[in-house]
Amino acid sequence: MGNHHSQDGSRRNSFGRIPSVADNVDRTPTQLIPIDKLAKILAQKSLEEDSVQGITCRAFTNYVFPRYPDLSQRLFKFFHSSAGITKHEWISSSVFKQQAEKFLGIIVDSQQTELYVKMYAEGSDISQDNFCHLLLQAYKLSMDHYPEGSQTCKHLSSILKSVIDSAFHRKSLVSVTFLSHWIEHHTPRLIVGIHRYIVHVLTTVYREAGQPVSAGLELDTPVLERDIVFPASENKENDMLPVSEVWLLSSSLPLLYTKPSQHHSPSGSSNGLSSQAAIAKMLGSICPSHWTLLYNSDQHGLGANRFMHHVFGYRGPTLTFLRGQEGVQFCIAASCEWQESHQYWGGEDCALIQILPLYNIVERGAKMMYLNNNIRGYPKGLRAGLDPRKPIIEVDDGFTVVTYRAIPYPLINVQVWGCGSQQSREVQLDVKKWEVKQTEKLRKVKLTADEWVDHPDRYLLELAGRPTYSSNQPQQ
């Protein structure tokens, strides 16, 4: 009887009442207090709005990632499937905390890349459409956090197509492993911005006390102030460096080229400003803000001399864009100052990237840059490649043809962007001003009497009817 009574009491205690939300939250100690607080908020909202003893996808989306519902649903689905749940579509608070903490513990870049590819894949393979969704999410996250609002780019479709065509090799499906390796090699920081953003939101959104944030989080970090536009010229298509192209290059280039310029933070800043600065730091170098135009052939003229005049003296990393007919485009990343030499030069961060029609990092490494316009006995023009005997890119000394893997294309446009600090550009401009002054001084040369007697200007003056000057009087 006593045992039977005890069992009935225990049964009533377990099933006789509806458990509260507090009972549903796992009491296991958690290493991350923010995740524990977020789980309690989401569980409460799911109970109030969906009548579910757990956490629903709708509550997760509305209160954590309201601005990015597709990303939110995929992340929640990943938590759900990783936990092995098959009976219902919601997850318990304990499962949410376990999966979130496991997710936050992934710090290796290769593991992050494979995780997000799996998140957007269907099984062991991923389609072109799903990869496009992943690319668009990374792009949207970058562009949405401009200081002046969301940005768009009319060249986005062609840029995404070049990436997808290069990664899929005309196939409709590729394996998750293959695409992960391709991303690691050609766009190693494509996923970094997404992951850092998710980590930041998961660990800070609980401060909103469960209130949905419809506008999302705004950043004050300068990414690209505007589309980079050159002065008006006849060829408008070449007047702009597409922001989508800059975004994609930022995911491939070493940090030497994409490190954002330092921000001026006012003293005594509020907590809100500090929070935004923290987000900017978390997102890192999704898009640079300090690229400076050094040379544009449409504006300055197409030629080796014009190239050297505008680029030489800039003591910082540069990006040279070569556009040829048939829609080809290349980017040469030089890690140090351009120089004329009969030998190949450059540091380990030099790279050659094909942008269109297929995006990929062709080569990277030291001593792959070459430029010679005046040294006799050596090849003339601009070259790039690790093998001096067979460079990948060649531009003739007249800057009329760009040759890629022995295939020539008429050269249409050349642009060079400086990626160093603002001080690098100021030093270059100061040097050029000094050179102009020195040239003006050299034009005014005092001639001796003997030099003036045989000087051609003397005969021209006499032919014009000017009197003969005294041979004893020096002239200017």
C-alpha positions in Angstrom: 0.0 0.0 0.0 2.7 2.4 1.0 4.7 1.6 -2.0 1.6 1.9 -4.2 0.8 5.3 -2.7 4.3 6.5 -3.2 4.2 5.5 -6.9 0.9 7.2 -7.4 2.2 10.3 -5.8 5.3 10.2 -7.9 3.2 9.7 -11.0 1.0 12.6 -10.2 4.0 14.7 -9.5 5.4 13.9 -12.9 2.3 13.9 -15.1 -0.5 15.4 -13.1 0.4 19.0 -13.9 1.6 21.0 -16.8 5.3 21.7 -16.4 6.4 25.3 -16.3 8.9 26.9 -18.7 11.4 26.9 -15.9 11.1 23.1 -15.6 11.7 22.8 -19.3 15.0 24.7 -19.2 17.9 22.3 -18.6 19.5 22.8 -15.2 22.9 21.5 -16.4 25.5 24.3 -15.9 26.4 26.1 -19.1 29.7 27.6 -19.9 28.1 30.4 -21.8 25.6 32.5 -19.7 24.4 34.4 -22.7 23.2 31.2 -24.4 21.4 30.2 -21.2 19.6 33.5 -21.0 18.7 33.4 -24.7 17.3 29.8 -24.3 15.1 31.0 -21.5 13.8 33.9 -23.5 13.1 31.8 -26.6 11.4 29.1 -24.6 9.1 31.7 -23.0 8.2 33.2 -26.3 7.6 29.8 -27.9 5.2 28.9 -25.1 3.4 32.3 -25.3 3.1 32.5 -29.0 3.2 28.9 -30.3 2.0 26.9 -27.2 5.1 24.7 -27.4 7.2 23.4 -24.6 10.5 24.1 -26.3 11.9 26.5 -28.9 10.3 26.9 -32.3 11.9 28.0 -35.5 9.5 30.9 -35.7 10.5 32.3 -32.4 14.2 31.8 -33.2 13.8 33.7 -36.4 11.6 36.5 -35.0 13.8 37.2 -32.0 17.3 36.3 -33.1 17.7 36.9 -36.9 14.6 38.8 -38.0 16.6 40.5 -40.8 17.8 37.2 -42.3 15.0 34.7 -42.2 16.6 32.2 -44.6 19.9 32.1 -42.7 17.9 31.8 -39.4 15.8 28.9 -40.7 18.9 27.0 -42.1 20.7 27.5 -38.8 17.7 26.2 -36.7 17.3 23.3 -39.1 21.0 22.5 -38.6 20.6 22.5 -34.8 17.5 20.3 -35.2 19.1 17.7 -37.5 22.4 17.7 -35.5 20.5 16.7 -32.4 18.9 13.8 -34.3 15.3 14.9 -33.6 12.7 13.3 -35.8 9.5 13.4 -33.8 8.8 17.1 -33.8 10.0 20.3 -35.5 10.9 22.2 -32.3 13.9 21.6 -30.0 14.1 21.7 -26.3 16.0 24.3 -24.4 18.7 21.9 -23.3 19.2 20.7 -26.9 19.4 24.4 -28.1 22.0 25.2 -25.5 24.1 22.1 -26.4 24.0 22.8 -30.1 24.6 26.5 -29.7 27.6 26.0 -27.5 29.0 23.3 -29.9 28.5 25.8 -32.8 30.3 28.6 -31.0 33.2 26.3 -30.3 34.0 25.9 -34.0 37.1 28.1 -34.5 39.0 26.4 -37.3 38.3 28.1 -40.6 38.1 24.8 -42.6 35.5 23.4 -40.2 33.5 26.6 -40.4 33.5 26.4 -44.2 32.3 22.8 -44.3 29.7 23.5 -41.7 28.0 26.3 -43.8 28.3 24.3 -47.0 26.5 21.5 -45.3 23.9 24.0 -43.9 23.0 25.0 -47.5 23.4 21.6 -49.0 20.9 18.8 -49.4 22.6 15.7 -48.1 26.1 15.1 -49.3 25.8 17.2 -52.4 25.1 20.9 -53.0 23.4 22.4 -56.1 24.3 25.6 -57.9 21.1 27.3 -56.6 21.9 26.5 -53.0 25.5 27.7 -53.4 24.1 30.9 -54.9 22.0 31.4 -51.8 25.1 31.0 -49.7 27.0 33.6 -51.8 24.0 36.0 -51.7 23.8 35.7 -47.9 27.5 36.6 -47.5 27.1 39.5 -49.9 23.9 40.8 -48.3 25.4 40.7 -44.9 28.3 42.8 -46.1 26.2 45.3 -48.0 23.5 45.7 -45.4 26.0 47.1 -42.9 27.0 50.1 -44.9 26.8 53.3 -42.8 24.4 54.9 -45.3 22.2 51.9 -45.7 21.9 48.8 -47.9 23.9 48.8 -51.2 23.2 47.2 -54.5 25.4 46.4 -57.5 24.2 45.9 -61.1 27.2 43.6 -61.7 26.3 41.2 -59.0 24.8 38.5 -61.3 27.8 38.3 -63.5 30.2 38.2 -60.5 28.2 35.4 -58.9 28.0 33.5 -62.2 31.8 33.6 -62.5 32.2 32.0 -59.1 29.5 29.3 -59.6 30.8 28.4 -63.0 34.3 28.1 -61.7 33.4 26.0 -58.7 30.9 23.6 -60.4 32.8 23.0 -63.7 29.4 23.0 -65.6 28.0 20.4 -63.3 24.6 20.8 -61.6 25.8 19.2 -58.3 29.1 18.8 -56.5 30.0 17.2 -53.2 30.1 19.2 -50.0 33.7 18.2 -49.6 34.7 19.3 -53.0 33.0 22.7 -52.7 34.5 23.2 -49.2 38.0 22.7 -50.6 37.3 25.0 -53.5 36.2 27.8 -51.1 39.2 27.3 -48.9 41.5 27.7 -51.9 39.9 30.5 -53.9 37.7 32.4 -51.4 39.1 31.5 -47.9 37.3 34.3 -46.1 33.9 34.0 -47.7 32.4 32.3 -44.6 34.3 34.3 -41.9 31.9 37.3 -42.0 28.8 35.1 -41.7 30.1 33.1 -38.8 31.4 36.0 -36.8 28.1 37.8 -37.3 26.1 34.8 -36.0 28.4 34.3 -33.1 28.0 37.9 -32.1 24.2 37.8 -32.4 23.9 34.6 -30.4 25.9 36.0 -27.6 24.4 39.5 -27.4 20.8 39.4 -28.6 19.5 38.4 -25.2 20.1 42.0 -24.1 17.1 43.0 -26.1 15.0 41.2 -23.5 13.0 39.2 -26.0 11.9 42.2 -28.1 12.0 41.6 -31.9 14.4 43.8 -33.7 12.9 44.5 -37.1 15.6 46.8 -38.3 18.5 44.6 -37.5 21.9 45.6 -36.2 23.6 48.6 -37.9 27.3 49.0 -38.2 29.2 52.3 -38.3 32.3 50.7 -39.8 33.1 52.2 -43.2 33.0 49.4 -45.8 32.8 51.2 -49.1 31.5 54.7 -48.8 29.9 54.5 -52.2 30.4 52.9 -55.6 33.9 54.0 -56.6 33.3 56.3 -59.5 35.9 57.9 -61.8 35.5 61.3 -63.4 33.3 61.3 -66.5 34.7 59.7 -69.6 33.5 58.3 -72.9 33.4 54.7 -71.7 31.0 54.7 -68.8 31.2 50.9 -68.2 34.9 51.2 -67.2 34.3 54.2 -64.9 33.2 52.1 -61.9 34.9 49.4 -59.8 31.8 47.2 -59.0 31.2 46.9 -55.2 30.4 43.2 -55.7 33.8 42.7 -57.2 35.5 44.4 -54.3 33.5 42.2 -51.9 34.5 39.0 -53.7 38.2 40.0 -53.9 38.1 40.8 -50.1 37.3 37.1 -49.5 40.3 36.0 -51.5 43.1 38.5 -51.0 45.5 38.4 -48.0 44.7 40.8 -45.2 47.6 43.0 -46.4 45.2 44.3 -49.1 41.9 44.4 -47.2 42.8 45.6 -43.7 40.3 48.4 -43.0 41.5 51.8 -42.1 41.5 52.8 -38.5 38.4 54.5 -37.2 38.3 57.7 -35.2 36.3 56.9 -32.1 35.3 60.0 -30.1 36.2 60.0 -26.4 33.5 59.2 -24.0 31.5 57.2 -26.5 28.2 55.7 -25.5 27.6 52.0 -25.0 25.7 51.9 -28.3 28.7 53.3 -30.2 31.0 50.9 -28.5 28.7 48.0 -29.4 28.7 49.0 -33.0 32.5 49.3 -33.0 32.6 45.8 -31.6 30.5 44.4 -34.4 32.7 46.2 -36.9 35.7 44.5 -35.4 33.9 41.1 -35.4 33.1 41.4 -39.1 36.7 42.2 -39.8 37.7 42.8 -43.4 34.5 41.9 -45.4 35.1 44.9 -47.6 37.9 47.4 -47.5 37.3 51.1 -47.3 40.7 52.6 -48.1 41.5 51.6 -51.7 42.8 54.7 -53.6 42.8 55.1 -57.3 46.3 55.6 -58.7 45.8 55.0 -62.4 42.9 54.6 -64.8 43.8 54.3 -68.5 40.5 55.8 -69.5 41.4 59.0 -67.7 45.2 59.0 -67.8 45.9 57.3 -71.1 46.8 53.7 -71.9 50.5 53.1 -72.1 53.5 51.8 -70.2 54.8 55.3 -69.5 51.5 56.5 -68.2 51.2 53.4 -66.0 54.7 54.0 -64.5 54.2 57.7 -64.0 51.1 57.3 -61.9 52.0 54.1 -60.1 55.7 54.5 -59.3 56.4 56.0 -55.9 53.4 54.5 -54.1 55.0 52.5 -51.3 52.3 50.1 -50.5 50.4 47.1 -51.9 48.4 47.6 -55.1 45.8 45.9 -57.2 46.1 46.1 -61.0 43.0 45.3 -63.0 43.4 44.3 -66.6 40.2 44.2 -68.8 40.4 42.7 -72.3 38.0 42.0 -75.1 35.7 39.0 -74.9 34.8 39.8 -71.3 38.1 38.7 -69.7 39.3 40.4 -66.5 42.3 39.8 -64.3 43.7 41.2 -61.1 47.4 41.4 -60.2 48.0 41.8 -56.5 51.5 43.3 -55.8 52.5 43.2 -52.2 55.1 46.0 -52.5 56.0 49.1 -54.5 56.1 48.7 -58.3 59.6 48.8 -59.7 61.3 48.5 -63.1 63.7 45.6 -63.2 65.0 42.8 -65.4 64.3 40.4 -62.6 61.1 39.1 -61.0 60.2 40.6 -57.6 57.4 40.6 -55.0 56.6 39.1 -51.6 54.7 36.0 -50.5 51.4 37.9 -50.6 51.6 38.5 -54.4 48.7 36.9 -56.3 47.2 36.6 -59.8 43.4 36.3 -59.9 41.1 35.7 -62.8 37.8 37.5 -62.2 35.9 36.9 -65.4 34.7 34.8 -67.0 35.7 32.2 -64.3 36.7 33.4 -60.8 39.8 31.7 -59.4 43.1 32.3 -57.8 45.5 31.4 -60.6 48.8 31.7 -58.7 50.3 33.2 -55.6 53.7 33.5 -54.1 57.0 35.5 -54.1 58.9 36.8 -57.1 56.1 36.6 -59.6 56.0 40.3 -60.7 57.9 41.8 -63.6 58.0 45.2 -65.3 60.5 46.5 -67.8 60.2 49.3 -70.2 63.7 50.7 -70.7 66.3 48.0 -69.8 67.7 46.7 -73.1 68.3 43.0 -73.7 65.4 41.8 -71.5 61.7 41.3 -72.3 59.7 44.4 -72.4 56.2 44.9 -70.8 54.4 43.7 -67.7 54.4 40.1 -66.6 53.1 38.0 -63.7 53.7 34.3 -62.9 55.8 32.1 -60.8 57.7 30.6 -63.8 59.8 33.3 -65.5 60.1 31.2 -68.6 56.4 30.9 -68.9 54.5 33.7 -67.2 50.7 33.4 -66.9 50.0 37.0 -67.7 51.9 39.1 -70.3 51.2 42.7 -71.3 53.2 44.1 -74.2 55.3 47.2 -73.9 52.7 49.2 -75.8 49.9 48.1 -73.4 47.8 47.0 -76.4 47.5 43.3 -75.8 47.1 41.1 -72.6 48.1 37.5 -73.0 46.7 34.9 -70.6 48.1 31.4 -70.9 49.4 32.1 -74.4 45.9 33.4 -75.5 46.0 37.1 -76.6 43.2 39.6 -75.9 43.2 43.2 -77.0 43.6 45.3 -73.9 40.7 47.7 -73.2 41.3 49.2 -69.8 43.9 49.2 -66.9 43.2 50.4 -63.4 45.6 50.4 -60.4 44.3 50.8 -56.9 46.5 51.5 -53.9 45.7 49.4 -50.8 48.1 50.9 -48.3 47.5 53.6 -45.8 46.4 57.2 -46.6 50.0 58.2 -45.7 51.3 56.1 -48.5 49.3 58.1 -51.0 50.3 61.4 -49.4 54.0 60.5 -49.6 53.6 59.6 -53.3 51.9 62.9 -54.1 54.6 64.8 -52.1 57.3 63.1 -54.1 55.6 63.9 -57.4 55.3 67.6 -56.4 59.0 67.7 -55.6 59.9 66.1 -58.9 57.8 68.7 -60.8 59.6 71.5 -58.9 63.0 70.0 -59.7 62.1 69.7 -63.4 61.1 73.4 -63.5 64.4 74.3 -61.9 66.4 72.3 -64.4 64.7 74.1 -67.3 66.3 77.4 -66.2 70.0 76.7 -66.9 72.6 79.4 -67.0 74.8 79.2 -70.1 78.4 80.4 -70.4 79.5 82.6 -73.3 81.1 79.7 -75.1 78.1 77.5 -74.7 75.8 80.2 -76.0 77.8 80.7 -79.2 77.0 77.2 -80.4 73.5 77.0 -78.8 70.7 76.4 -81.4 68.5 78.9 -79.6 71.0 81.7 -80.6 70.6 80.9 -84.3 66.8 80.9 -84.0 66.8 84.3 -82.3 69.1 85.7 -85.1 66.8 84.3 -87.8 63.9 86.0 -86.1 65.7 89.3 -86.4 67.0 89.6 -82.9 70.4 91.4 -82.6 73.6 89.3 -82.1 74.4 88.9 -78.4 77.9 89.7 -77.1 80.0 86.6 -76.7 81.3 87.9 -73.4 77.8 88.1 -71.8 76.3 85.0 -70.3 72.7 84.3 -71.3 69.8 82.5 -69.7 
